[in-house]
């Protein structure tokens, strides 16, 4: 199955220390992707509870109200792809892919991609799968080969941002954020795809890697 990138709306970061934490956010996109299955809100990378593991989080379809969350779904034609660059050349050396089929999120990789850049194809055989956790239910955790764990389902939006104060700063009517601020995303949810796996599987001998997130539509 061939997948073409519709729009890259994830964010990239260089030199992530494997024992540290990275997050990036991109709420409220252009009308072409807002409220679409391709709309990325956040990408996170951080050390797992097991210090030998890395956790990668892809959050999509943001600003869901509780009523909308109950019916929100991952799109079976949308590929969610973590891109891993472990030699600092800004080209993906490995990909970890997630796509829903038959009501389950199937994970592929980490694996060297046969194509890089704006085209992808599903690579190899599934390394893990998990049933989608329904809204309001206890988390369903799937396990797979190579020590992979995976979750897919709705979660409270973890990103804190005082949007109204930000607008005042931009308008010149305020000079700084408040402490504490007011979380504009409180009470809203996202659809979250989470993969935990051993750091050793990313072949990052230096202890650092670059990661960026893409969503791509099937053609």
N, C-alpha and C positions, 0 to 999 in steps of 0.2 A: 504494500500500500504506500503510495507516494503522498507526501504532505507538502503543501506550499505555504510559506510564511505570508500571512495577510498583513500583519503589522507587528513589529517588535515593540512591545510596551513594557518590557522588563527593564531592569537597570543593572549596570555592570560595576564591578569594583575590582581594583588591582591589589595583589599581594595580601590576600586574606590570610592571617595567621590561623593555622588549623586549631589552635587552642583558644582562639578568641571568639569574637562575635561580630557579625556584620548584619546590618539591615538597611533596606532602601525602600522608599514608598513612592507611589505614583497614583494617588487617588484622583478621581474626576478627570477622565480623559476627554478627547474630542468626541463629538456626537457619533462618529463612525464606529467607535468601539465602546462607548459608555453603555452599560447594561447589556453588553454582549458577553458570550462565553470566553472571548479572547481578552477581556479587560482585566489586566493585572493590577492589583493594588499594592502588594508587598512581595519582596523576596528576602528571606532571612537565611543565614548560615551561622551555626554555633556548635560548640562542643556538646556532645551528648552527656547524659548522666554517667554513662561509661566513658571515661576520658579517652578511650581509644576510638570512639565513634564521632562522626560528624552528623548533624541534623540539618537538612535542607527543607525549607518551607516555601511553598508557592501559594499565595492567596489571590483569588480571583473573584470577580463579580461583587465588588464591594458596595457598601452603603445599603445592604439589604435590610429592610425592616423585618421584625419578627414574623409578620404575616407573610411577607414575600419569601422568607427563608424556608418556610415549610414546603414550598413548591419549587424552589430553586434546584437546578440540576446541572451536573457536568454534561457537556455536549459530547456525544460520541464521535463527532467529526472534528473535535478540537484536541490537538496534541499539546500537552504541557511539557516543556523541555528545559531541564537544567543543563547548561553548557559549562564544562569544566576545562579550563586552560591551566595545565600544570607546568608549562615551561616559559610562561610570560611572553608569548608572542601574539596574544590576543586572538588566537584561533582555537576553537574547541578541540581538545584532544580526546575527551570523553563526553558522552551524553548520558543523562538519566532521564528517561521518558515515561510519561504517564498518560494513559488514554483509557476511557471507559468503554467497556464492551460487556454486554449481557448483565448490566447492573453492578459490575465490579470494576474497580480501578486496577488496571494491569500496569506493571512496572517493567521497563526494559532497560538493561544496563546495570552498572556503568559499563559502557562499551565504546570502542572507537567508532565514530560515525563514518559511514560510507560517503556522505556528502557533508560539506560544511557551509556556513553562511546562511543564505536565505531559503534554502531548501533542506528538507529532512525526509527520511523514510524510517518506518519502524524498524529498529535494529535487533536482529537476533531473536531469541526466544524470551518469553516473559521470565523475569527473575523473581517476581513476587506478585501477589494480587490480594485485594481486600474488598469486601462488600462495602458499599457506601453507607456511612453511619447516618441514620435518619436524624432530623432535627429534634433536639430534646432527649436523645438517647445516649446511653453510655458509649464511649468511644470503642469502636471495633478496630483492633490492631491486627494486621496481617504480617506474616513472616515469610521469608523466602530464602533462596540460596545465597551463600556468601555472607550470612549474618544481617541481611536486609530486613528492616521493619518498615511498615507503611500504614498510613492513615489517610482517609479521604472523606470529607464531609463538612458540614457547616460548623463554624466557630465564631465566637465574638471577635470583632475586629480588634486586634491587639495594638494598633498604632494610635498613639495619642497626639492630637494636634489641635491647637486653639485657632481655628480657622477665622473666627470673627476678629480676634486680636491681630492676626496676620494681615487681614484686609485693612485694618486701621493703620498698621505700620506702613503698608504699601501706599495708602492714601495720604500719609504724612500727618495723621491725627494722633499717632502714638509712636513712641520711640523704642519700645521694648515689649517683650512678652511679660505677662503676669506670673507670679509664683505664689500659689498654684494657678495654672490656667484652667480653662474650661474645655473639656474634650468634645470637639465637634462630632466625633464619630461614636460617642457613647450610645449604646442601644442599637447599634447596627452590626451586621454580621457579614461574613465572607464565606466563600467555599474554599476550603484549605486542602492542599495536597502536601503531605509530609513524608519524607523519606529519611530514615536513619540507617547509616551504614558505616563499616569500618573505614577509618582514615586511610588505611593501607590500600584500600581498593581504588583510591584516586591517583595512585602512583605519584604523589607529590613528595618526592624525596627531601625537598628543602623545607617541608612543613608549611608551605604556602601554596595557594592556588587562587586563580581568578574564577569567579562564578557569575553567570548572568542567566536570566530567565526569559524564555520566549514562549508564546502561544502561537500555534500555526493551524490553519484550516486545511482540511483535506480537499483535493481537487480530483 
